[in-house]
Amino acid sequence: LPEPGPGATQRPAGSVANIAAIALPSVVTIKVSGGSEGSATGSGFVLDGKGHVLTNNHVVQGGVNGDIEVVLSNGDTEKATIVGRDASYDLAVLKIARTDLTPLQLGRSDRVVVGDQVIAVGAPLGLDQTVTTGIVSALNRPVTPGDPGEASYINAIQTDAAINPGNSG
């Protein structure tokens, strides 16, 4: 008999498996070919139904003069362009020519407390559709994203969920 795919079986609302099944269609893998600047991979998520994808600036900065591809959860690959980016917050918005996407539902970070459970979904080490769990370890941690010369101090949420290169975004 055929095996059901990941997240295809019913799980209780609020379970990690249920949340992952809801989130995974919105999570994308980003592949950057920057020519002389090398290549990079990372993660991102569908921001809206107009083809906008949110990721980290450090994921796509090498693609400013190169190529950026977004791999959707179903395996489709789309060329992307950078719509905007901000090194100080380490954010970038990409645009792809698709409108049949499922935007990720966002929560309110001002309601997060230490000890809350968290789920990280992304493409660590190039392994797309990876899910890890943990807890919020601390709030308002100073972080300097990107290159050491790019000073920024983001009040980040610290987690103990496994985050590896490629989870960025």
N, C-alpha and C positions, 0 to 999 in steps of 0.2 A: 504494500500500500504506500502511496506517496506520503511523505512526511510534511506536516504543516511548516510554513516558513516562520522565521523569528517573529514573535509578537502576534502570530496569527491565531493562537489559542486564547481563550478568554482567561483573564486574570482579574482579581479583585481591583476595584477602583482604588487608586492611590498606591498600589504595589509598584515596585521598581519595573517589573515586566510590563505592566499596563502603561505607566508613564513613558517608558522607552518606546513602546509600540505607537503611542501618540506622537512623540517627539521625532522619532527617526525619519519619517517622510519629509520633515522640514530641515534636516541636517544635511549639509553638503560637504564634499571634500574639494579642496582648492589645490590646483597644481599650477605652479608658476615656473616658467622658463624665462630666465632673465638674460639670456645671451652670455655676455662676459661676466655678469653678476651671479651666474650659477642658477640653480633651481631650488625650489622649496615646495613643501606641501603643508597644508593646514586644514582647518575646519572652518565652517561658517554656518549660517542658518538663513532661511528664507525670511525676509523681513516683511514683505507684502505680496500682493497678487500681481504686481506690475513688473516682477523680475528683479527686484532689488535683493541683494544678499549682504549681510553684515558679517565682517570678519575683523581680524586685527591688521593694523597697518604693517607690522613687521612681517606678516605672511606675504603681502603683495608688493612691498616696496621694491623688490627685485623685478617685478613685472611692469614697472612704469615704462620701461623701454623694451619690454619683452612680451611674452604671451601669457595669458591667464586663462585657465580652463576650470570650469565648475562641473564636478561630477555629482549628479543628483542621486538620490537614494535608490532609484530604479536602475542606475547604471548609465543613464543618458549623459553625454558630455556636451557642454555648451561653452562657446567662447564668451569671455567676460571682458568688460571694460571697467576701469576705475571711474566712479562717479565723483567720489570725494574721499579724502583721507585726512586724518589728524594725528600727527606723530605724538603730540602731547598727551592724548588719551589712548593712543595705540589703537585707533579704530579706522576702518575703511569700509566704504559701501561700493559694491560692485553691481553691474547691471548685465543681465543676460536677456536674450530674446525669447523668453517664455513667460506666459501669464497663467498657465495651468498649475501653479505651484501652491503648496499649502504653507501659509505663514506660521511660524512658531508663535504660540501664545506666550507672552511675556508676563512675568510676575513682578511684584513690587519689592525692590531691594531694600526699601526703608522698613520693611516688615520682617526682615531676616534677623534671627537671633542666634547667638552662639549655641551650638548643640542641634540646630535644625539639620535634618537629613538633606543631602545634596546628591544629584546625579550628574555626572559629566558624560556627554555624548560627543564623539568626534572621530578623528582619524589619527590616533597616536601611532607614530612610527610608520605612517602610511597605511595602517590597517583601518579602513573605513568602517563606519557603523559600529564602533566600539562603545560600550557602556560600562562605566565604573561608578561606584557609590562611595559615600563618606559622610562626614558631618562638617558643619561650619565650625572651624577651629577658632577664628577670631574675626573681628570687624575692623574696618578703618586702618588696614595695614598699608604703609607707604610702599609703593612699587615704582621702579624706574623702568618703563617699558622701552623696547627697542635698543638702539645702540647706546653705549655709555655716554656719548656726547649729547644725546637727546634727553635733557632733564625734564622730568615730569614726576609728580607725586600724586598718584591716584590712591584714594582711600578704598582699597580693594577688600574683597571678602576672601579670607584665607580658608582653605579646605584641606582635608587630608585625603580626598578622593585622588586616585592615581591620575596624574596629569603628566603626559610625556610630550616630547616634540611631535607636533602634528595635531595636538589637541587645541592649539591656539586657534581662536576664532569662535 
